[in-house]
């Protein structure tokens, strides 16, 4: 989700990466969307988001916290680690993107093959 106008965002725009995890979504704040086989981007874990955000295409964020717009939607396969600080590696599939999402040490990247060199 592209999130614009968040009062706590000094840049005025960031991206929320949401992955469904039971009754909610694990969420990370990214300064930009990582490119396939490109450099890693910072991924800051933030509070879980409601599942309803997976179905929104464009909506105001409650409490006057800006506006969110879905950029890419799709499915992932694989397991999320129990501990949010552990390495995450799942396969992403959508009409716009296919690859392996990896988050480790607060860095996020999308690779064409899992564990491939950056």
C-alpha positions in Angstrom: 0.0 0.0 0.0 1.2 3.5 -0.8 0.6 5.6 2.3 0.6 9.4 1.8 0.0 12.1 4.4 0.8 10.0 7.5 1.5 12.6 10.3 4.4 10.5 11.6 6.1 10.2 8.2 8.7 13.0 7.6 8.9 12.1 3.9 5.1 12.3 3.4 5.0 9.0 1.5 6.0 5.4 2.3 4.8 1.9 1.4 3.2 -0.6 3.8 4.0 -4.2 3.0 1.2 -6.4 4.3 1.3 -10.2 4.6 -1.8 -12.1 5.9 -1.1 -13.8 9.2 -4.2 -15.4 10.7 -6.7 -12.7 11.8 -4.5 -9.7 10.8 -1.6 -8.7 8.6 2.0 -8.4 9.6 3.2 -5.1 8.3 6.5 -3.4 7.5 7.1 0.3 6.5 9.3 0.6 3.4 10.6 3.9 1.9 10.2 2.4 -1.6 9.1 -0.8 -3.3 12.1 -3.1 -3.8 12.9 -4.0 -7.4 13.3 -7.6 -8.5 16.9 -8.6 -7.9 17.7 -4.9 -7.0 19.2 -3.6 -3.8 17.6 -4.2 -0.4 15.4 -1.5 1.1 14.8 -0.8 4.8 11.9 -2.6 6.3 10.6 -1.4 9.6 8.2 -3.7 11.4 5.1 -1.7 12.5 1.8 -2.6 14.2 -0.4 -5.3 12.5 -3.0 -4.1 10.1 -6.6 -5.3 9.7 -7.2 -7.9 7.0 -9.7 -5.5 5.4 -6.7 -3.5 4.0 -6.0 -6.4 1.7 -9.3 -5.7 -0.1 -9.0 -1.9 -0.3 -7.8 -0.3 -3.5 -7.9 3.3 -2.4 -9.1 4.6 1.0 -8.7 7.2 3.7 -6.8 6.0 6.8 -8.9 6.5 10.0 -8.1 9.3 12.4 -6.9 11.7 9.7 -3.7 9.6 9.2 -3.5 10.0 5.4 -4.6 8.1 2.4 -3.7 4.5 1.3 -3.7 3.1 -2.2 -2.9 -0.5 -3.1 0.0 -0.8 -5.5 0.4 -4.5 -5.9 -1.8 -7.3 -4.6 -1.3 -11.1 -4.8 -0.6 -14.2 -3.0 2.4 -15.6 -1.0 3.3 -19.2 -0.3 5.5 -20.3 2.6 5.4 -19.9 6.3 5.9 -16.8 8.3 8.3 -17.2 11.2 6.8 -17.2 14.6 9.3 -14.6 15.9 9.0 -11.5 13.8 12.7 -10.8 14.2 13.6 -14.1 12.5 14.4 -14.2 8.7 11.3 -14.3 6.5 11.4 -15.9 3.1 8.2 -16.5 1.1 7.3 -16.8 -2.6 5.2 -13.9 -4.0 2.9 -14.3 -7.0 0.7 -11.7 -8.6 0.0 -10.4 -12.1 2.6 -7.7 -11.6 5.3 -9.5 -9.7 6.7 -12.9 -9.1 9.7 -13.7 -6.9 11.0 -14.5 -3.4 10.4 -11.9 -0.7 13.2 -11.9 1.9 13.2 -9.8 5.1 16.2 -10.1 7.4 17.9 -7.6 9.7 15.3 -4.9 8.8 16.2 -5.2 5.1 13.8 -6.3 2.4 14.5 -7.6 -1.1 12.7 -9.5 -3.8 14.8 -12.0 -5.7 14.1 -14.0 -8.8 15.5 -17.1 -7.0 15.6 -17.6 -3.2 18.9 -16.8 -1.6 20.5 -15.6 -4.8 23.3 -13.0 -4.5 22.1 -9.4 -4.5 
